[in-house]
Structure formats: structure tokens, C-alpha cells
């Protein structure tokens, strides 16, 4: 195996993995298709491994390619973190900070924070990675994370900003049409909005309310933003953060004594970034805004 293999070869390798073809990877990476082909061939030669096989639908990864994928992704995250750090070198708050949060937090809460940050620090660039999957800060997939669970890694700086309650809510128009359920049994006669796939958050809810399994929901989506939009549209009853439900248009809490989950909310970043001006001001701004959101 070649002792030194350039990062660009792994970058093209990841592009083909994600897109399933040389042409798709070339478009995604903004390079010529022959360049991607040469990179993959050079990587296979350097590693002494076959990484893809051809099929009628495109290029299929071999077992070797799938085994290498997480390591190449870690390299990609490290390269991106290096670029963000390099862009921030200099006086003042400047450069790129990458923040990860859930979809609903990113859409409903973070835009105001980002707008104020940019007003105060015009040389600051903010990247929002919105996902309900937990990103790995140790692998530098992001600089700062907003999480509904306490981080376990010792290498992370973590601040608890408060507890956020989640409960059942509906739009007043829906309740005017269908009535308000008086107890849990009456929920069966209503249109419920919920999940499609099991997640850690869903499993936590099922421990409390096993009757709310996937079959209970007439409207299913794993996007918490879509669930909130459906509730606001008057489509049915669904779970929503209590602070978000108070925003216009205001939603009505349904069966508050029977259905409530409370989640501690944390802001975290890698301890190596505690002295980074761009990360410190962003961390503090998020902590202040999210504490106000949790108590609102």
C-alpha cells in the first residue's frame, strides 16, 4: 500500500459513494468526470483494493469501500474543521462557525440568533447543519451542537441551558371542528400526527405511552418541522415543544396532565475551541437565546 495518499483521492471516493456514479460525483464536486475516475483508480492502486463494481444502475461499493467510508468521512470532517480554523485566524471575531441542531430548532429558534450575531460580527460566517441525528463533535463534524441530551464525552464543553417540555397540541380550528379529547381514550377518534421511524426520542415517548405506536398516527413524518407545520395547519393533534406552541399562530395544549416529556437542553463544543473567538461568541449567544426560549 502506498504510504502517502492525497486527500483529494478520498474526496472523490466519498463523492462516488454518495452519488453512485462518476458523473454524479463530478457534478457534486465541481470537477471533470475523468478526474474523478483517475482519483478512484489511483486510490484503488494505492490501497491495493477494489472499491467499486459496475452495475446497470451505476457503481456499487465493495465491502472494502464500506469499511473505509467512516474513516474517509472523518478525514473530510477534519479537513473542513482545518479550513474553518484557518479562516478565523486574525484579530476580532471572524471566520466560519458550524452549528448543528435539530430541524425545528434550526428553523424556529436559531435564525434570530444568527441574524443578531451577524449584526454584531459582520466578519463571522455561520453554517447551520440541521439534522435530528446527533453529529460527532469529537470528529469535528460541527463546532457547536444544540442537543436534547447531556453529552457523555469528557472532551466537550457543555452548558445546560434549561428544560424544554414537549406535549400534545392542536390548532384551535381543528379542535373547533373535531372537539377536544377529554382523556387518552378519546385520542383514538382523532387525527394524530407522529413519527414514521423509531428514534431515541420516539423510544423515550413509547416507554411512557406504548399506545402511541406508529399505527396510531394517520399522518406520519420524521421531520419535526413538517409535524409542526401540520399541527399549525389544523391537520390534527401532534407533539410540539411547549415554548414553540405559544408562538403565533398559538396552539392549544391537549391533555397536558397525561402527555408531557421534559428534555434537558445542552449546548456543547469541543474543549479545543473554548479559546476561539468565533466559537465563544456563538456559544454564548446560543446559550442566552435558548435559555430564553426554554423559559418562554
C-alpha positions in Angstrom: 0.0 0.0 0.0 1.2 3.5 -0.9 2.4 5.3 2.3 1.0 8.7 1.3 -2.3 9.1 -0.4 -3.6 12.6 -1.2 -6.8 13.8 0.4 -8.3 14.6 -3.0 -8.5 10.9 -3.8 -10.6 10.2 -0.7 -12.7 13.2 -1.5 -13.6 11.8 -4.9 -14.1 8.3 -3.3 -16.7 9.8 -1.0 -18.3 11.6 -3.9 -18.8 8.4 -5.8 -20.1 6.6 -2.6 -22.7 9.3 -2.1 -23.7 9.8 -5.8 -23.4 6.3 -7.1 -21.6 7.3 -10.3 -18.6 9.1 -11.6 -20.7 11.7 -13.4 -22.8 12.4 -10.3 -19.7 12.7 -8.1 -18.1 15.1 -10.7 -21.2 17.3 -10.6 -21.3 17.4 -6.8 -17.6 18.1 -6.5 -17.4 20.6 -9.4 -14.7 18.7 -11.3 -14.5 16.8 -14.5 -15.7 13.2 -14.7 -12.3 11.9 -15.9 -10.7 13.5 -12.9 -12.9 11.6 -10.5 -12.2 8.4 -12.4 -8.5 8.9 -12.2 -8.8 9.6 -8.5 -10.7 6.5 -7.8 -8.3 4.4 -9.8 -5.3 5.9 -8.1 -6.9 5.3 -4.7 -7.6 1.6 -5.6 -4.0 1.2 -6.8 -2.6 2.9 -3.7 -4.6 0.8 -1.3 -4.4 -2.4 -3.3 -8.2 -2.8 -3.0 -11.1 -2.8 -5.4 -13.6 -0.2 -4.1 -16.4 -0.3 -6.7 -18.0 -2.7 -9.1 -20.0 -1.7 -12.1 -23.7 -2.4 -12.3 -26.6 -1.4 -14.6 -27.6 1.3 -12.1 -24.1 2.7 -11.5 -21.1 2.0 -9.3 -21.7 -0.3 -6.3 -19.3 -0.1 -3.3 -17.4 -3.2 -2.3 -17.1 -4.4 1.3 -13.7 -2.7 1.4 -15.2 0.6 0.4 -17.9 0.4 3.0 -15.3 -0.4 5.7 -13.2 2.6 4.6 -16.2 5.0 4.5 -16.3 6.2 8.1 -12.5 6.8 8.1 -12.8 8.9 4.9 -15.7 10.8 6.4 -13.6 11.5 9.5 -10.9 12.9 7.2 -13.4 15.1 5.4 -14.7 16.5 8.8 -11.1 17.2 9.9 -10.3 18.9 6.6 -13.4 21.1 6.9 -12.5 21.9 10.6 -9.0 22.9 9.5 -10.4 25.2 6.8 -12.8 26.8 9.4 -9.9 27.4 11.8 -7.6 28.8 9.2 -10.3 31.2 8.0 -10.7 32.6 11.6 -7.1 33.4 12.2 -6.6 37.1 12.7 -7.9 39.8 15.0 -11.5 40.0 16.2 -14.4 37.6 15.6 -14.2 36.3 12.1 -14.3 33.1 10.1 -16.7 30.2 9.9 -18.5 28.5 12.8 -20.5 25.4 12.1 -23.6 24.8 14.3 -25.7 21.7 14.4 -29.2 21.5 15.8 -32.5 19.7 15.2 -34.6 20.9 12.3 -37.2 22.5 14.4 -34.6 24.4 16.5 -32.8 25.5 13.3 -36.0 26.8 11.7 -37.9 28.2 14.6 -35.2 29.5 17.0 -31.8 29.9 15.5 -32.5 32.3 12.7 -33.0 35.2 15.1 -29.7 34.3 16.9 -27.8 34.2 13.7 -29.2 37.5 12.5 -28.1 39.2 15.7 -24.7 37.6 15.6 -24.1 38.8 12.0 -25.2 42.3 13.0 -22.6 42.4 15.8 -19.9 40.5 14.0 -20.1 41.0 10.2 -17.0 39.0 9.6 -18.5 35.9 11.2 -19.8 33.2 8.9 -22.3 30.7 10.2 -23.1 27.3 8.8 -26.2 25.5 10.1 -26.2 21.7 10.0 -29.9 20.9 10.7 -30.4 17.2 11.5 -32.2 15.1 14.1 -29.2 12.8 14.0 -26.5 13.5 16.7 -23.4 14.9 15.0 -20.0 13.9 16.4 -18.2 16.9 17.8 -15.1 14.9 18.5 -14.8 14.1 14.8 -15.3 17.9 14.1 -18.5 17.3 12.1 -19.6 20.6 13.7 -18.1 23.2 16.0 -21.1 23.7 18.3 -24.1 21.5 18.9 -27.5 22.1 20.4 -28.7 18.8 21.9 -31.6 17.5 23.9 -29.4 15.0 25.8 -26.4 15.6 28.0 -23.1 14.8 26.2 -21.1 11.9 27.6 -17.7 12.8 26.2 -15.2 14.4 28.6 -13.5 16.3 25.8 -16.6 18.5 25.3 -17.5 21.8 26.9 -21.2 21.6 27.8 -23.7 24.1 29.3 -27.2 23.2 30.4 -29.5 25.9 29.3 -32.8 24.6 30.7 -35.5 22.1 30.3 -38.0 22.1 27.4 -41.3 20.4 27.8 -42.9 18.6 24.8 -46.6 17.9 24.8 -49.7 17.3 22.6 -51.0 20.3 20.8 -53.6 21.2 18.1 -54.7 24.3 16.2 -57.9 25.9 17.6 -59.6 25.4 14.2 -59.0 21.6 14.4 -60.5 21.4 17.9 -63.5 23.5 16.8 -64.2 21.0 14.1 -63.4 17.8 15.9 -63.7 18.6 19.6 -61.2 18.5 22.4 -60.4 15.0 23.7 -61.3 14.7 27.4 -59.0 11.7 28.1 -56.4 9.4 26.4 -59.1 7.0 25.2 -60.7 9.8 23.1 -57.5 10.3 21.2 -58.4 7.2 19.1 -61.1 9.2 17.5 -58.8 12.0 16.3 -56.2 12.5 13.6 -52.9 12.1 15.2 -49.6 13.4 13.7 -46.4 11.5 14.5 -43.3 9.6 13.5 -42.6 7.2 10.7 -39.3 5.6 12.0 -38.2 4.8 15.6 -35.6 7.3 17.0 -34.2 7.7 20.5 -36.7 10.4 21.2 -39.6 8.3 20.0 -38.4 5.3 22.1 -38.4 7.6 25.2 -42.0 8.5 24.4 -43.1 4.9 23.8 -41.8 3.9 27.3 -44.4 6.4 28.7 -47.2 5.9 26.2 -46.9 2.5 24.5 -50.3 3.0 22.9 -48.8 5.7 20.7 -47.1 3.4 18.2 -46.7 4.1 14.5 -50.1 2.7 13.7 -51.7 5.3 15.9 -50.7 8.1 13.5 -52.8 8.9 10.5 -50.2 11.5 9.4 -46.6 10.3 9.6 -43.3 12.1 9.1 -39.9 12.0 10.7 -39.4 15.7 10.1 -40.3 17.7 13.3 -40.6 20.8 11.1 -43.2 19.0 9.0 -45.1 17.8 12.1 -45.2 21.3 13.4 -46.5 22.6 10.1 -49.2 20.0 10.0 -50.3 20.9 13.5 -50.4 24.6 12.7 -52.4 23.9 9.5 -55.1 22.3 11.6 -54.5 18.8 10.3 -54.5 17.1 13.6 -53.1 16.6 17.1 -49.3 16.2 17.5 -46.3 16.6 19.7 -44.7 20.0 19.9 -42.3 21.9 22.2 -44.4 23.9 24.6 -42.5 27.2 24.0 -43.0 26.8 20.2 -46.7 26.2 20.7 -47.0 29.6 22.3 -45.8 31.4 19.2 -48.2 32.7 16.6 -50.3 31.1 15.5 -50.8 29.9 19.1 -51.6 26.2 19.5 -53.8 24.7 22.2 -52.3 22.2 24.7 -54.2 18.9 24.7 -54.3 16.6 27.8 -51.3 18.3 29.5 -51.5 16.2 32.6 -51.4 12.9 30.6 -48.8 13.7 28.0 -45.6 15.5 28.7 -41.9 14.8 28.2 -39.3 17.1 29.6 -35.8 17.3 28.0 -32.7 19.0 29.3 -31.2 21.1 26.6 -27.5 21.5 26.2 -25.0 23.5 24.2 -21.7 21.8 23.6 -18.4 22.3 21.8 -15.0 20.7 21.7 -12.8 21.9 24.5 -10.1 22.8 22.0 -12.4 25.6 20.7 -13.1 27.3 24.1 -10.5 30.0 23.2 -11.7 30.5 19.7 -13.3 34.0 19.4 -15.8 32.9 16.7 -16.9 29.8 18.7 -17.0 31.6 22.1 -19.3 34.4 21.0 -21.6 32.0 19.1 -21.7 29.6 22.0 -22.7 32.4 24.4 -25.3 33.9 22.1 -26.9 30.5 21.6 -26.9 29.8 25.4 -28.6 33.2 26.0 -31.2 32.8 23.3 -32.0 29.1 24.1 -32.3 29.8 27.8 -34.9 32.5 27.0 -36.7 30.0 24.6 -36.8 27.3 27.3 -38.3 29.6 29.9 -40.6 31.4 27.5 
